[in-house]
Amino acid sequence: METEYLDEEQVIALYNKVRTGKRTWPTGIWSSPAALQYAVTVFDYWIHNVMGWKGWPEARGKVTPALLEEHRLADLVESVFVPEFGDDWLDFEIVLNESMRLSEDEAWAPDVADRQERVESAFEHAFEQLIGSSKQQPKLLPTYHRFRNHLLRMWSAFQEAQAEHDKAERESAERFWAPLRLVRSTRGQAAEAWSIVNSDDERRGEVTVVWGEPHPYCLVILDDAIEAGGWEQVIYRLEQEILVEEPGVVSYAVWHKGFVGEYYRCADCGELHSQFEEDAGKELRLDDLEPPDER
């Protein structure tokens, strides 16, 4: 766990298990390079999805030590937020969240293109709106400079975590595809099929792409010999080499030792998400689709 990078969905799934008492936080998670990113992801999820609040500002005055303990967030706060931002960590997170929201709004400050400059400009605006103007209230200057330093350090931490993520993805892809190749087997006007073969030209999977409306649909079937989670590497390769010019959403139906689920690539976070909250077909196996032997 210490070296494994978790994406947003994995972190949230892990938190829900911790919150419901099904497991504890893994050793080393709050000292990893991605700890800050994990903490913000979990807390943001908790605010919107668990507590049902409209946003971080609503958490002001409602977050108490007892509430954090009840929802298994005390370790997160004490291990990450307080050491990073001090006792007024919640005020900073509220300003940061609003800063990020503004910076990602294309209609806000369209003349500022650089990503980091947008975040810094949005911070100036958010701090004044939520905390006060440091120009009109000099007593806020220490808080302003401290929060701004937090922002820059946090941005650096997020960049480092993203770099670790990208490196892990590259290395994982190289390991997965080293003994495998993706070869087109058939091609038609409305669909095409690809085979995944090993160095001995033995098939280890099949991919069918249907160029339908309103968007393409892909069926991915993998041999049991393929490592668990390998379907994500297959989808990534499809996106890089076959679907690279396809706009909009592409749906993927995945079979690997049974029906895994239907997925799409989220335009906001870049991760693969399930089409459904829970896949009803998780226990369905390929054998189940075959008709029973006639007796």
N, C-alpha and C positions, 0 to 999 in steps of 0.2 A: 504494500500500500504506500510506503514512503516514496517510491519513485513512480507510481502509476498516476497518470493525469486523468482526472474525472471531468467529463463534460457536464453541462448544466443539468441535463436530465438525470444523470447518474448521481450528482450531488443532492438533488432534490429527493430522489428515491431513497438515498441513504439517510437523509434527514428524517423522512417520514418513518423509516424503520426505527431510528433512534427515538423519535418523538413518541412512538407508540410502544416503546420498551422492548422491541424485538431484537435490538442489538445496541452496542455502544459505539462511540466514535472510534475509528481505527487509530492505532498508535501512530503518531507522527503527522497526522493530517493537518494539525494547526501549526506545524513548524515547517511545512512544505513551501516551496516557492509560490504555490498557488493558493496558500491559506487565505489571503485577503480576498481573492476572487471568490473562493468557496464561501467565505463568511458573508459577503455582500449578497451572493446569489441566494443563500439560505434565508437570510434575514428579509430580503425583498419578497421571496416566496411566502414566508411566514406572515408578513404584513398584509399582503394582498389575498392570499389563498386560504390561510389558516384563520387569521383574525377577521378577514373581510373588510379591512380598512381601505379607503380609496387611495391612500398614498402615505409616504413617510411622514409628512407634516401631521397627519392625524395620530401618529404614534406618540407625539409629544404629550406629556402629561399622563399617558396611559401605561407606558412601559415601566414596570417595577421589578425589583430583584425577585420577588415571589413569582411574578408572571414568567420571567425568563427561566426560572428554575422549573416551573411547572411544564413549560414547553421545551425543556432540554436545550436551552440556548445559553445558559449561564457559562458553560465552559467556553463556548464560542466567543462570548463577549469578553470574558476575563483573559482568554488566551490570545485574542487577536485585536479586538476593537480598543480596549482600554490601553494595552501597551502601545498601540499605534497612535491613538488619537487623544488619550486622556479621558478624564471623567465626563467631559462633555462630548463624548463620541457620538451620541445620538444627534445632537445639533449639527455636528459636522456631516454625518451621514445624510441628514435631511438636505443640507445645502448641496452635498455632492450629488445626491440623486436628482435633484432639480437641475443641477448643472449638466449632468449627463443627458437628461431628458431634453433640455433646450438645445444642447449641442447636436443632438441627433435629429432635431426638427429642421428639415431642409428649408422651411420658410423663415426660420429665424437667422438673422445675420447672414444672408446669402453671399455677401461680399467677402466673408472669411472662409477660406477653403481648407486651410491646413487643419487636420484633426485636433492636434494638441492646442493650437491657437483657439479653436472653437470652444474647447473645454474650458480654457482659462477665461475667455471672454464671458462664457455662460456663468462661470463661477462668480465673476464680478457682479453680474446682474442678480444672481440668486442670493448672494450674501446680502446685498443691499435690500432686497425684497423681504428676506426671511429673518435676518439678524438686525440689520440697520446699516446706515451709511457711515463708513469709517471717516469720511471727510467731514461730515456734520457732527459726528460723535467721536472725538479723538480717543475716548476711553475704549473704543472697540478695536483700535489699531492692533494691540497685541493679539487679540482673537483673530482678526483678519489675517495677519501675517502667519499665525500658527496654522490656521485652516488652509491658507494658500500653500504653505509648505507641505501639509498633509496631502493636499490634492496632487502636487507634483510628485511626491514620493509614491502615492498610490498609483498614479499613472505609470510610473516607472515599474512598479510591482506587477501591474497588469500586463505591461509590455513583456516583462520577463516571463510571466506565466504563459503568455501566448506563444512566445518563442519556444518554451519547453514543450508546449502542446504541438506546435508545428514540427519540431524535431522528432517527437515521439511518433507522430503520424507518418512522417517520411520513413523512419526506421522500420515501423511496423509494415508499411507497404512494401518496402524492399524485401523484408523477410518473407512476406506472404507470396509475392510474385516471383521470387528467385527460381522456384522449380516449376512455375506455371506459365502458360501463355493464353491469351484470349484470341481465338481464331474465328472469323466469320464462316459460317457453314451454309447459310442460304440468305438470299436477299430478294425482296419483292417490292412492289410499289407501296404497299400498305404495312409491311412488316419485314423484319429481318431477324435471323437467329445467329447466335454465337456459341461456340463451345469453349470451355475451359479445359485445357489439356496439360498433362505433365510432360516431363522430358522424354517419356517413352510413348508419347502420343496417346496416352490413355485418357479418356474423358473423365473429368472430375466435376463437371457442372455444365448447365445449359442456361443460356440467357435468350429470351425472346422479347423483342421490342416491337410494339404495335404503335404505328403512327396514327393514333386515333384523335378524336375530338372530345373534349376541348384541349386535351394535352396527351402526350405519349404515355403509354402504359407498359411497364416492364415486368416480366415474370422471370424470377431468378430461382433456379433449382440447383442445389449443391449436393455433391456426394458426401456420404458420412465421413469420408477420409479428410475432408476439408476441416481445418481447425475452427473451433467455436468462434463466432463473431466474424468469420471471414467474409460473410455476405456484405459487410460494410466496405471492405476493401474492393469487392466486385463493383458495388454501386459507385464508389469513388472513381474507379477506372472508367466505368461507363460514362460518367459525367465529364471526365477529362478527355476522352477519346471519341465517344460516339454521340453524346448528347450535348456537346459543348456549344452548339449553336441554337439549342432549343430554348426559347423563352418560356417563362411561366413555370408552372408546377408539373413535375413528373411523378407519377405514382409507381411504387415498387411493391410487388407481391413476392415475398421471400419464403422459400421452402428449404429447410435444412434439418434433417432428422425430424421432420414434421413441419407443420405450418408455423412460421415464426411471426408473421404479421404483414401488414401493409404500411408503407412508410412514404414520407415525402421530405424533401430538403427544406428546412425553414429558412426563409429569406432574411429573417431578422438576426438569428443567432448562428446560422450556417450548419446547424446540427440536423441529424435525421430524427424526425418525430413520427410517432405512430399516428395513423389516420384515425384511430379510435383510442379512447381512454384506456380501455382494456380489450385486448384481442380475444374474442370468444373462441377463436380457433387454436389457441395455444396448445391444447391437448390433442389436436387433430393430426393424424399421421397420414403419409402418402398411402399406406396400406389400406386406410379406412375408406379411400375413394374407390377402391377396386370392388367390383360386385362379388358377392359370396359365390363359392363354387356350387354349381348345380349338382344336386345329388339325385 
